[in-house]
Amino acid sequence: MRRSFAFKLTLLTLGWLLLAIACEQVPARDFWPVVFGALTTPLALLLTALLTLYWLRRRWQVALLPIAVLALTWPHVQRGLALHPLAALRPALRQQALALPDGRRLTSNFLVAPDQAVSLLSANVRIFNVYAQLRDPGFVSSRGLIHWLADSPADVLCLQEYYNEPQGSQEDGRVFRTEEALGRASGRHSFVSTTLTNGIGAEFGMAIFSRFLIVRRGIIPFGKLTQNHAMWADLVRPAARTGTSRPDTIRVFNVHLQSMSMAESDIVTATESRAGLRQKAPNLLRRFRNGAVARGTQIDSVLAHVRRSPYPVLLAGDLNDLPYSYTYDQLADHLQNAWASTGLGLGATYNGRLPFMRIDQQFAAPRWQVLGCRVHREIIWSDHFPVEGLYQLR
């Protein structure tokens, strides 16, 4: 009886796993409850692994069935839990010390780029904490993040929730002249996509900074142009960086997809008590649905541009979605994820009270070899940790 129950549970779990993976391929605009099915994929994978161990100890022939399913679904395991212990040891790391505005020193380990490789750093910078509720005395966190980005050895920076004051503000002088600090002063070309300009002329939007010449550029609005949109730039690498006798061109996409606009405090309240659940659940559910529907449409729009690119593509940004989602699944069908390809562990990028969330991603076209990927968890000045990837054309 016990074995019969375990066998039935195994079959049910395998069916659940395959159904959950199928849910990832359905856009929320067609049937939005599939989002919940997709989010159960990690649980189904975990239970499948536990049942495999159970059958290996009791009847190894039965264990062959869940082993076969795990082998077929291994890319989905890697989405949430990258297992590349040897790849994580390479390439070498370069230690770089940064003097902070408050007198402290910060040490960061950056990936060492071979001459022919491209290093890309992406980050949601949360408008450099310029708002009153985010700032600290002397704008220490703002200065620290700006200085760290300016000193980064990365060839390309892709920034979301970007903020720039072309003429400086009335309060802080030159602190937020970020296009100057991250662009010309750091030896980079700049492309800023401005979605809003306030009363003092400050710009909100997204930005790409590149040590390679930007020869073409474009914006992908998702309807009305807001903070949630995408941008792209064609970058020309000189012959010295291509390993050939001639220069080449690559295309970089910077993406910021729709947020669910769900306050972290509301989520915590909803999980702490029944009263909190009754109070917060309806609004949270509505926002969850609207966000999932919007991101599905947005990523389809971005991928249409990716497929038309005549050059090798790198894509980075804040997806506001987990690896077990339609958004990620569509990207993974066409591109390779940097963390899933070379990382080790969960690679969480959200710096908040909701742990284990990897919502910031980097993807590369098949023509690229992913050499490494790391999350800069030492950089705590935003609610997102920066992600660094290293790529080389095959």
N, C-alpha and C positions, 0 to 999 in steps of 0.2 A: 504493500500500500504506500509506504514511504517513498519507494523508488518510483512508483507510478505517479505520485503527486509531483516529485521533482522533475520527472520527464515532461509532464504536462506544463509545469511552470517554465521549463526550458523552451518548449515550443511557443508558449505565449509570449515569453520575453523576446525571442527572436522575431516573432511577428510584430511585436511592439516596436522593436528597433528599426525594422525595415519600414514600418508605417511612419515612424518619426522622421526618418531620413527622407521619405517621400514628401512629408509636409514641408520640408525645407525648400522644395522645388515649386511650391504653389504660392503665387503672389497674394498678399493679404487683401488686395482689392477684389480678388475673385471670391475668397472665402476666408475672412480674417481669423476665425478661430484656429486655423492651421498653425498660427504662430505659436500657440501653446503646445501643440503637438511637437513642433520642431524643437522647442526648448527642453523637452524631456529626453532628447537624444543622449546627453551625457549620463543620465540615470540608467537608461536602457543599456548603454555600453558598459557601465559599471556592473550592473546585474549580470550581463552576459559573461563578463570576465570572471565574476565570482562563481557562476554556475560551471564555467569551464574548469576551474580549480576543483570544484566539488566532484565533477564526473571523472577528472583525472585520478582522483584518489579512490574512486569506487568502481568505475567502469569506463576505461579509457576509450572504448569504441564509441560510446555515446558522446564523449568530449569532442570527437572529430567534427560533429555538426556545429557547435558554437565556435570552435576554432576556425572552421571554414568561413563562417559568417564574419568573425572578427578580421580575418585576413582580407575579405572582400571590402569591409568597411574601415580598414586601417586609416585611410586618409581622413575619415571623420574623427578617429581617435586623436590624430595629430592636430586637428583643428583646435581642440580644446586643451590638449596636453601634449606639447611637442616633446618628442623623445629622441634627441640627437646628441647624446653625451660626447661623442667624438667631434662632431661638427662644432659643438659649443666651445671646444678648446682652440679653435682656429676661426678667423685669423688672429694674429697677435693684437693685444690691446696697447694703446699708447696713453700713458698717464699725463694728464694736463692739469696744472694747478691754476686756480683763478682767485685773484684778490677781490673780495667782496667789499661793497661800499661801507659796511659796518666794521671793517678791519679783519674779519675772519677770512680764512682761506678754504676754498672748496677744491677737492680733487675729483676729476671725472676721468673715466677710462673710455677713450674713443677707439673705434675699430681702425686698425692700420690699413690704409688703402694702397694696393699695388698701383703702379703708374697707370695701368690701363683700366682700373676699376673706377666706378662712380659711387661716391658716398652720399647718401641722402638722409637728412634729418627732418622729421615731421613732428609738429607739436601744436596742440590747441593751447594758445598762450593766454586765454581768458582776459583779453584786452589789457594784458600786462598789469592787471590789478589797479587800474586807474580809478575805478568807482570808489566812493567813500567807504562802502561796507567791505571792500577788499583791500584797500591800501593800508600800509603801516607807516609809522613815523619815518620821515626821510625817504619814503618810497624805496626802502631797502630791498624788498622782494622784487619790485619792478626793475630796479637797477640791476639786481643780481641776475634775473632772467635775461634781460637785454644784453648784459655783458657776456653771459655764458653763450648765448647764441652768436654774438659777434665774434667770439674767440673760437668757436667750434671750427674744426678743420673740414667740416662737411662741404662737399662741392655744391650741394643744393639744399636749400631750406624750403619746406612747405609749411606755412603757418595758417592756422585757422583762428577765428575770433581775434583777428589782427587789429592793432590800433596804432595810429600815427598822428603826430601833430607837426605838420610841415613848418609852422612858424613858432612852435613851442606854446606852452599854455601860460596863463597869467600867474599860475602858482609855482611852477616847478622849472621854469627856464627851458633847458634842453633835454630833460630826462626822457621825454617821449618822442623825440625826433628819431623814430625807429627806422624809417626808410633810409635816413642818412647813416645811422649807426650800423645797420645790418647790410646796407647796400654799398655805396661807394667807399665808405670808411673801412669796410671789411674786405674790399676787393671783389665785390659781387655786383652783378647787374640785378635790377629789380623790376618786378611786375606786380603792381598792387591793384587788386580788384576792389574798388570802393563801393559799398552798398549804402552807406549813410555818412553824411557830413553834418557835424553839430554846429552850434553857434560860433565857436571859436575857430572853425575850420578844421577840426580834428576829423580824421578819417577812420571809419570802421569797415572791416571786410575781411579779405584773405590776401595772402601774398606768397609769391615765389621769388626767392633770391638765389642767384646762380653765379658760380665762378666762370661758367661758360657763357658765351655770348647768346643772348636771347634774340632770335631772328624772326619768330612769329609767335603770336599769342592769341588767346581767345577765352571767352567766358561762356559757361553753360548755365543759364538761369533755369530754375525750376518754376516756371510761371513768372510771377513777379520777383525781381531780383532782391533777395534778402541775404542775411548772414549764411543761410543754408543754400549753397550753390556749388558749382565746380568751376575750375579754371585750368587752362593748359598752356604750356609754353614749349616751343621747339628750341633746343639748346645745341649749339655747334661745339663739338669737342675738337680741339686742335690735333694735328697729326701726332704730336708728341704724347698725347693721352690715349690714342687709339691703338697703338702697337702696329700701325700700318704707315704707309707713306702719304696718307691723305686724311683730312678731317672727316668726321661723320656727324650725323644729326640724331638726336634722341628726343622723344616727346615725354614730358612729365605732366601728370595730372595731379591737381590738388583738390581734394573733395571734402566737403562738410555737409553731411546728410542731416535730414530732419531730426531734431531732438523730440523726445516724448514730452518735454516740458513738465516732467513729474518731479516735484520737489522731493529731495532725499528725506526730509523730515516727515513728509506725508507717507512715504513708503514705510519708514520705521514705525510710525504711529499705527498704520494698518496691520502690521505684523505683531504688534505688542499686546493687543487685546481685541475681544470681539466688538466692543464699542468703537474702537478705532477703525476696525475693518468696516463696520457698517457706515461709519461717517466718511471714510476716505475712498472706499472701494469704487463707488460709481464713477467718480471723477477720474480716478486713476485708470480705470478700465477704458473709459472714453478716450483719454489721452494716449493710452497704450495702443489702442486700435488705430487712432488717427495717425500716430507716428509710424506704425508699421505699414499702413497703406501708402503713406507719402514716400517713405524710403524705398519701397518696392518700385514705384513709378520713377523715382529719381535715379536709382541705380540702372534701370533699363535705359534711361536717357544717356547716362554717362557711358555705358557699355556700347551704345550705338556709335558714339564718337571714338571710343577706343578701337572698335573694329575697323573704323575708316582710317586709322592712323597709318601713314606710309613709313613711319619710323618705329624703332623698338620703344615700347612703352614702359614707364615706371609710374605707378599710381600710389598715392599716399593720402592719408587724411583721417578725419574723425567720422567713422561710419555711424556712430550712435546705435550700433547693433552688435549682437554677440556672434561668435563664429557659427552658432547653430541657428541660422536665419536665412531667409530668401536672399537678402542683400549679400551676405558673405558667399552663399552657395553660387550665385550667379557670377560673382567675380572669380571664384575658384574654378568655375567651368572653363574660363578663358585665360586666367593668369595664375601664377604661383604665389602663394603667400610666403612672405619672408620668414616670419616666425615659425610657421608650420614646417618650413623647409629646413631651417637650421637652428631653431631655438631649443631650449631645454626648460621644461616646466610650463606653467600657466601663462606667463608673460603678461600678467595683468597690467593695464595701462590707466585705469581709473583711480585717481587719488582722492578717495572719499570713504564714507562709512559702509558702502556696499562693496565687499571684497571680491576678488577673483574675476573682475570684469575686464575683458580685453576688447575694447571698442575702437581703439586706434590701430590702424593697420597699414602695412605696406605690401603692395603686390607688384609683380614683374612679369612681363611677357615671356613666353617660352624661350626666346632668343637669349635671354639673360641667364647667367649662372648666379645664384644667390650665394655669396661668400659668407655672409654673416648677418645677424640681426640681434640687437640688444635694446632693452628698455632702460632708460636712465631714471631709475627710481631714487637717485640721490637729488634730483631736481624737483623740489616740492613746492615751487612757487605758483603752481596752477593746479586745477583739479584733474589734470591729465599729465601723465608722465611722457616725456619726449621719447620717440622711437627712432632708432638709427639703423639703417640698412646699408649693405655693401654689395655691389653688383658688378659683374663683368660680362661683356658680350662673348658668347661662345664662338 
